[in-house]
Amino acid sequence: MTETKNKKLLGLVPHAEWRLFEGNYGLVRRGLDDLQRLEKKDYLNGNETDAWIQRGDELYADGRYAEAISCFDRAIEIDALCADAWCLRGDSLESLGRSAEAINSYDKALEIDPSNPRPWIEKGCLLQRLGRFEEAILSFDSALQISSDTVHAWMGKGEAFQWLDRYDDALRCYDRVLDLEAQRTWVYVDAWNRKADTLYRMGRYIESIECCDKAIELSPKYSAMAWHNKGGALMELHKFAEAIVCCDMVLRVWPKHPGVWNNKGICLAKIARFEEALECYEKSIIFDPEDLAGWYNKARVQEDLGRIQDAINSYEKYLALASPDVAPQTIKRAEERLQDLKSRRN
């Protein structure tokens, strides 16, 4: 029972965050005193609307979304036809989980300035997170009709195709990004990662590994996702020792990720290093006490070690946690193993 068959190996960076990768991380953090100065207008440089947008953008980058919305609302009070303010307001509303209001803000921005692809991209990303993938693709297509070389629209469209299991279409989108984007940018590296993930889902593991290696080469300091995807492909190729190395590389960055501990445990169990595998499963459960894979795999390795009562306890915990959406065959297998162990104990 591996994690690598899940729909997503690890949560990927939402495309709506692309704005943050274009300079906002360098913004200086300011406190409420700045907001008060802005109210008094000694923060303004001749354009009140731009000043409120600038302050709202800074607050957004600082994770202060409600305050950012207040700034964008003030900008809109001054200039109701400011498309940027409406779009940025939508970003902040989305970050607070107010999806319907966010969509309305993006639609307002598009009504004011239909030539701007960005609100279409942001709306598409939001629709995608809501599971409305076909609608998301239409939004990305609208952005591409305005500007056919908008890489963020191609990226979002590719991910939507992935969720719809339209892998060939997804690959075409990611290849388009790789053609358009300058090398060594965050988007360029992410395209290699997403292409690797798509090839993995198509069963093209060697090609997936090649893409991961490219991402690692381009960005060795920020390559945890690539190492994770590479490890998953190596597991499918039964190259468990190499996959363990990949897991260790990921754990340097994400030491508390239960899925990675699970995958490492699976690899160790496959090469009969059961005690070490058990330690990995216990780690996964520490970081997520309701991790079904951790409890199931822990029970299996406890069986291998001959620890019957411990395995019984782990199977019982797994079955107690299992929800109705767990594959019936997996539940049945656990129930059968549990009954067999109880009969052996007696």
N, C-alpha and C positions, 0 to 999 in steps of 0.2 A: 504493500500500500504506500505509494510514493506521492510526494507533493507535486512532482513535476508534470503530472497530467492535468493539474488545475487549469482553469481558464487563463489565469494570469500567474506567472511565476512569482513576481513580486509587484507591489503597486508601482506603476510607472508614473513619472512626473506628469500631472495633468497639463494638457496643451494650453489651457487658459492661463498658466503661469508663465508663458513665453515672454510676457511684458517684463517680468522681473529679471530676465536674463539679458536685458538690453540696457542696463545701466542703473536701475533703481537700487541695487544692493549697495551702491556707493553713497546713497543719500545719508545725510547727517540726521541722527535721531534728535528729536526735540520734544519738550514737554508741553504741558498745558499752557505754560506762560507764552509760548509762541502763538497758540490759538487766541489767547487774550490780546496779544499784540496785533494779530490779524484783525480782530474785532475793532481795534482802535485805528486801523489802517496805516500804522507806521511800518507794516511789513510789506506794503504794496509798492510796486514800482510802476505805477501809471495805469495798470490794467487789473481791475479788481477781479474779473472773471478768471484770468490766468493765475492770479495769486491764490485764489481759493482752490483751483484745480491743482496747483503745485503742492499746496499744503495737504490736500486730500490724498494726493498720490504718495506723499511721504508717510502719511498715517497708514495708508493701505500697505505700503512696504513694511511698516512696523507691526502689522497685524492688528491695527486698531480700526476695525472695519466700520463700526457704528459711527465713530468720530469722522471717518473719511466720508461717509454718506452725508453727514451734516455739512461738510465742506462743499461737496458736489451739489447739494441742494441749494446752498447759498450762491454758488456759481450760476445755477439754473434760474434762481430768482432774479439775478442780474441780467442774464442772457438766456432766455428760454430756448433759443435756437442753437445752443452750444452742443454740438453732437459729441464732442469729446467728453464733456461733463456727464452726459447721459450714458455713454458707454462705460466710463469709469465707475459711475454709480452702479451700473449693472454688475461689474466685477465685484464690488464690495458686497452687494446684496447676495450674490451667489456664494461668496465666502461665508456669509451668515446663514446659508441654507434657505434663503428666501427666493426660491427658484422662479416662481411665477412673476414676482416683481422684477427680478433680474431680466427675464425675457422681455417684459414690457419696456424696460429701459433700453435694451438693445434694439427693440423694434422702433422706439422713438428716435434713437440715434440714426437708424437707417432711413426713417421717414425724413429726417432733416438733411442727411447727407448720404444718398444712396450710392455714391461713388467710392465710399470708404469700405474696404474689405474687412477691416478689423471687427466691427460689430457682428458680421456674419460668422467670423471665426470663433469669437467668444460665445455666440449663441450656439454654434455647432458643438463646441466643447461641452457646454452645459447640457444640451440635449443628449449628448453621448453619455454623460454621467447619469442622466435620468433613464438610460436604457432605450432611448428613442433614436436608434441608430440610423434608420432610413431617413428620418427628418434631419439628423445631423449631417448626413452625406449631402442632402439638398442644400443645407446652409454652407457647407464647405464649397460645393459647386458654385453657389452664388458668389462667394468670395473669389473663386478662380475665374469666373466670367469677367470680373472687374480687373483682376491682375493674375494672369496665368502662371506667374512665377512666384507666387506667395507660398513659401515653403511651409509655413505653419498650417495653411489650409490643406496642403498635400499630406502633412503628418497626421492631422486630425482625421482626414478622410481615410488614410491607411489604417488607423487604429479602429475606426468604425467598421471597416471591411473585415478586420480581424475578428471583431466580436460577432460578426455575421457569418464567420467561417468562410469568407470569400478571400481565400489566401492569395490566389493569383492576382486579384485586384489590389490587395494590400501591398504585395511585392512591387507592383508597378508604381504605386504611390511612393514607397520608400526609395525606389531607384530614382524616381524623379527628384526627390529631395537631394539625393547624393549627386545628381547631375547639376543641380542649381546652387547648392550651398557651398560656401567656402570651407575648405578643410580646416579641421581643428576647432571649429565652433561647437558649442554645446549641441546645437540642433543636428549638425553633421554626425557627431558621435552617437547621438540618440537614434538617428536613422539606422545606423549599423546595428545598434542593440535591438531595435524593433524588427529589422529585417531578420536578425538571428532568431528572434522569438517566433516569427512567422514560419521560417524554414523548419524550426523545431516542430511546430504543430503539423507541418506537412510530412514529417518523418524524414526530412533531409538533414540528418544530424551532422554529417561531415561539413556540409556547406554552412550550417548554423555555427559550427565551431570556428570556421574560417572568418565569419562575420564578427564573432566575439573577439577573436584575436586581433582583428582590425581595430575594433573599439578600444581594446586594451592598449594597443600600440599608440593610438592617437591620444589617449587620456589615461595614462597609467595610474594617476593619483585618484581618479574618480571612476573607477572601473568595476565597482562591486556588482552592478547589474550584469555586466558582461561576464564576469567570473561565475556568477550564479547561473546564467543561461548556459554557459559552457559546461558547467558541472552537470546540469540536467541532461544535456546532449551526450556527455560522456557516460552517464548512468545508463542511458538507453543503449549505448554501444557496449555495455558491460565492462567499461574501463574504470573500475571502481577505485583503484588506487589513485589514478589521475583525478577522478572526481573529488576525492577527499581533499586533495591539494586545492582545488577550486573552492570547496566549502570553507577551508581555512582562510583563504584570501577574502571571502565574503565576510566571515566572522570577525575579521580585523576591523571592518567598518560597521557591521551590524551584529554585535556580539549577543544581542538579545532576541534575534529573529528565530522563532520556534521552527519555522519551515526549513531553515538552513540546518539547524541542529538535527532535525528529522532526517534530512537527506544524507547528512554525514553518518548518522546512525545506520541508515539503510546500507550505505556503502561498506561500513565496517562489518556489519552482520553478513554481508555477501562474501566477505573474505574471512569469515569465521573469527572475527575479533569481537566476540560477544560482550565481554565485560565493558570494553570501550564503547560499543554500540549502546549498551544500557545506560552508560553515563550521558550519552548524547540525548537519548529519549527523556531521561530525567531532567536534563537542562531544558528541553523544549517544554516540558510540563511546568517547570518552575516559571518560565516566562509567559506561559499561557496554560493555566490549570485546566482549561476546557478544550485543550488541543486533542481532538479525536485521533489524529494520526499518531500523536505521541503515545497515547494510552494503548492503542491497538498494537503498535510496533513494540512497545515496552512489554506487552503481554507475550508477544511472539518470541522475543529474545529471552524472556524469563523461562519460557518453555524449553528453549534450546539449552539453557543453563541448568535445567532440571529443577527449577524453583517453582514447584507446582502451586503451592498456596499463593505465592506472590503473583503468579500468572492468573490465577482465578480472580484475585482481587482486582487486577488491572482490567481483565475482560469485563468484570461486573461494572467497573467504573466507566469503561467505554460504552457499554450498553445503556447505562443510566444517562449518559450525556448525549447519546446519539439522537438526532432529530429525525422527523419523518422524511426529510429530503435526502438522507443517507441512502446510498445504493442498497436495495434489499439483499442482494447477494452477499454484500459485505456484512450486513447484520446477521444473516443466516450463518455465514462462516464463523463469526464470533460466537454465536449461540452454540454451534456444533462443537467448537473447540472448548468452550466452557463446560458443556456437558461431558465431554470426553475427559477433561481434566478432573472433574468432580468424581467421575466413576473410577478413575485411576487412583485418586486420593483415598477413596473408600475401599 
